[in-house]
Amino acid sequence: MNRERKSNDSRRAGRTAGRMGRADTRSPKREVRTATIRKTGPKETKETGAEKSNGTDKIRLNKFLSNAGICSRRDADGYIEAGLVSVNGTVVTELGTKIEPGDDVRFNGERIRGEKKVYIVMNKPKNYVTTMSDPHAEHCVIELINRSLCPERVFPVGRLDKATTGVLLLTNDGELAEKLTHPSYMKKKIYHVWLDKSIRSQDLDRLVKGIKLEDGTVYADEAAIVDNDKEQIGIEIHSGKNRVIRRMMEALGYRVRKLDRVYFAGLTKKKLSRGQWRFLTDEEVIMLKTGMYE
């Protein structure tokens, strides 16, 4: 049975290695997935965050900020608690606050107005952070967006650390950002990893069997050597834990010299040089929202 398991792991690793060599040139398999909306009560649903009261549609403040393209709902909660949001002239710090149509909502003193939804894929360069603002960072990916071409305020979906390069999605669609980053949705990512030394075959197996980290055990879906170079591996993973690839390799005794994300939720960096970006096509947006890429 152990020989059979090892054989299966080897075949999976071989498939990943093949994909790593052509991740930017081949369209991934498409599969349609459907989602079921579950009712959580007579007045409110988990999906909409809306409530009907005295004939008026109310909406959660964090969802309003997300829909307006300010940030994701999770980030909005942090901004609310920090006192950066006001409603009708009053600073609101209580999570779960609901507002009504016509309310004057301001973020950092600026009134929030609706914007058209924008979707951008970028090939993130090294030494750029993916936070909206960081006083300790020299460069932010937002600086790379040409405002004459994209006047809308977009934000990065998920995070790549400063040293990591590769596929990055930016948008002002908070609902989509939430769907793509929430752990329950398990979106696929593929990384090209350069190590400080040759990897042992048993360590490739350990990546698939699971690596115990301080915040839980993490499993790679597939792991394989790239281009017959044992210092380069491809890792397919669904986990959204912070710095997960670097921490997994460190747990095995390796240092990551270079890390490049070549695939995220169906998107690649095909034909994009480092630091370049483009708008997604309508077809790509539909596929991203429906999960047809995966």
N, C-alpha and C positions, 0 to 999 in steps of 0.2 A: 504493500500500500504506500510506503514511503517513496519507493521508486516511482510509482504512478503519480504521486503528488508532485515530485520533483520534475517529472517529465512534463506535467501540465504547466507548472510554473515556468519551465524553460520555454515552452511554446508561447505562453503569454508574453514573456520577456522578449522573445524574438519579434512578436508582432509589434510591441512598443518600439523596439529599436528601428523597425522599418518605418513606423510613423514618424519617429524623431527625425529621420533623414529627409522626410518630405512633408513635414508639418505645415510648411508655408505654401506648398504648391498643390496639395490635394484636398478636395472638399471632404469633410467628415461625413460619416454615415448619418442619414436623417431618419428620425423616428418621431412620429406624432405622439404627444402625450396630452392627456386631458386632465383637468383639475376639477374637483368637486367643491362647491362652495357650501360650507356647513353653517347652518343658522345657529346663532348663539343666543337668540332671544327674540321676542316679538318686536322690539324697537331698534335693536342694533345688530349688525353683523360684523364678524371678524374681518371680512374682506373690505368693507366700505368704511368702517369707523364712523358711520353717519347715524344720526338719531332724529326721529321726527317728534317734535314737541309743539303743540298748539298750532299745527299746520305749517311750522317753519322747519326747514332742514338744517340741522346742526351738524358740525363736523369737528373732529378732534383737531386741536391746534397743531399737533405735530404732523398730522396728515395734510393739513392746509399748507404748511411750510414745505412739505415734501412735494405736493402737487404744483406748488409755485416754482419749483426748481431750485430751492435754497439748499437742500441737503436731503439725506435719507431721513426716515422717521426716527430711527435710533439716534442719529446725530442731532436731530431737532430736539429730542428730549434733553440732551446735554446743554444746548443753547438756551432752552427754556429755564432749566435749573440755574444756569449762570446769570439769568436776568437780562438776557439780550433781546427778549421779545416783549412787546407791549400790545395790549388790545384796548382800543378806544382810550388811549392815553394812560392806561394803567399797566405797569410792569407785571407780567404773569410768570410765576415760578412753579406753579402747581401742575404736575403731570396729569394728563387726562382731561385738562380743561377743554371745553367745547365752545365753539364760536358760531355765530349766525351769519348768513349772507349779509353783506353790507358793513360788517364790522371793520373798523380801521385797525389793521394788523401791521405792525412795524417790526423790522429786524435791524438792530443797530441804528434805530432812528429813521430808517428808510421804509416807506410804505411798500408793502408787498403787492405786486400786481401779477396777473397771469401772463405766462410766456408760452410761446409755441414749444412743443417738445423737440429736443435736439439730441442726436445720438452720434457719438464720435468714437472711432477706434484710433489709438495712438501706439506707436512703437516707442515705449518709454526709454529714454537714455539713462545712463548711470549718473549718480549724484543729483538727482531730482527727487524731491519728496512728493508724496501723493496726498498730503493733507492740504486743506484749503489755505491754511496760513500757519506758519511755524517761525517764530522769531529767531530760532537757532539755525534755521536752514538757509542756505545761500540761494537755492533755486527751488521753485515749485513747478509741477507740470502745467499748471494753469497759465504760466508765463508763455508757454509754447503755442497757446491758442491765439490765432489772429483775430482780434476783436472786430475788425472790419468785415471778416467773413462769418464770424459767429458772435454777434453781440449778446446773445443769451448767456446767462450765468450757468455754467455747467460745473459738475463736481465729479471727482473720480469715483468709480464703483469698486469698492474693496480697496485694499492697499497693497502696494509693492514697496518693500523697504528701499532706502536710498540707493543701495548698491545693486539692486535687482533691475534688470532690463526686461523689455518685451511687451506683450499685449496688455493694453490697458483700455478699458471702456470709460468714457466720460459722458454724462447726460444730465438733464434737469428733470428726468422722469423718476421721481422718488419711489413710486410703486415698483417699477422695474428694478431699480437699484436694490430695494428691499428683497425682492424675489431672488435676485442673482447672488446676494451675499448672505442671506439667512441660512444657517447650518442645515435646516430641515430640507432645503431644496437640493443640496448636494450637487452643485454644478461642477462639471469636469474641468480639470486644469492639467496641462502637460508642461513640464519643465525640462530644460536642457541644463545639466549640472556638470561643471568642471571641478574636479577634486584635486587635492594636494598630493595624492598618491593613488596607485592602482587599487581598485576595489576588489575584494575577494568575492567569489561566487556565493559563499554562504551568507555574506552580508546582503547581497541582492535578494536572497531568499528571505532574510530577516525583515527587509523592508516590506515585503508582501505579507508576511506572517504577523507583522505588527511591531512597532517600536513604542516602548513605554516611556512617556514624557511626564513631566511634573503635573500637567493638566489633563492627563489621560492617555490611553493607548491610541496610536494613529497607524492606519494601514495604507500602504500604497496599493493601488489597483494592479499596477504593473510596473516593473523596473527592469531595465536592460542596458547593456553596454552599447555605446554609439560609435559607429565607424570603426569597430574593432580596436578602439582605444579605451583601455580599462580605467583611464582617468576621466573619461566622459561617460555619463549615464543619462538615460531618459527616465523620468518618473511621471506616471499618470496617477493623479490623486483627486479626491473629492473634498477633502478636509479644508476648512477655511480658517484653521488656527493660525495665529500670528507667527510668522517666521518658521513655518512648520518644516519646510525642506531643510533649511540650515540646522534646525534643532534635531531633526531625525539623523542627519549625517554626523553631527557632533556626538550624538549618543552612541554612534558606531565607531567613533574615533577618527573621523575624517573632517577636514576643513574645506569648506566650499570656497573655491577661488573665484568662481564666476557663476552667476545664476541668471537664466534667461527664460521667461515664460513665453512659450510658443503657441499656446492654445488656451482660450478661456471661453467656456460656455458656447462654443461653436465659432468663435472669432479667432483669426490668425493675423499675423503682421505682414501678410503677403504684399509685396511691392512697396512696403513702407520702410524707408531708411530710419535710422535712429533719430528720434525727435520729430519725425513727420507724423501727420495725422490726416484723416479724411472723414467725411460724413458717411454714415451707413446708408445703404440704399433702402428703399421701402421694403424690398423683399427680405433683406437682412434683418430689418427691424421686426417684421412679422415673424420670421423664423426664431429670432432671439426671444420674443415674447411667448411664443408657443412651445419652445423647446424642440423644434423640429431638427435642429442641428445635431441633437444628441439622441 
